Amino acid sequence: MASERMKIELPSTGRQLTHVTYSPDGRRLLTMTDDAIAQVRNAETGQILVAPTGAVLSGDLGGSP
């Protein structure tokens, strides 16, 4: 079974990404930085769709670092 790989470049925020997880339908990404800032992005373009304010997340997101 062949797998597709795609590469997108996310704009630099000066923060280190620690997790990136795809949504089940593959259309969105959840990214999390080393200082616990999470953003939901369009998986094709990298555009930020949701950026929670004041939210602090912790725990295992189940994604790949």
Rosetta blueprint (number, residue, H / E / L):
1 M L
2 A L
3 S L
4 E L
5 R L
6 M L
7 K L
8 I L
9 E L
10 L L
11 P L
12 S L
13 T L
14 G L
15 R L
16 Q L
17 L E
18 T E
19 H E
20 V E
21 T E
22 Y E
23 S L
24 P L
25 D L
26 G L
27 R L
28 R E
29 L E
30 L E
31 T E
32 M E
33 T E
34 D L
35 D L
36 A L
37 I L
38 A E
39 Q E
40 V E
41 R E
42 N E
43 A L
44 E L
45 T L
46 G L
47 Q L
48 I E
49 L E
50 V E
51 A L
52 P L
53 T L
54 G L
55 A L
56 V L
57 L L
58 S L
59 G L
60 D L
61 L L
62 G L
63 G L
64 S E
65 P L
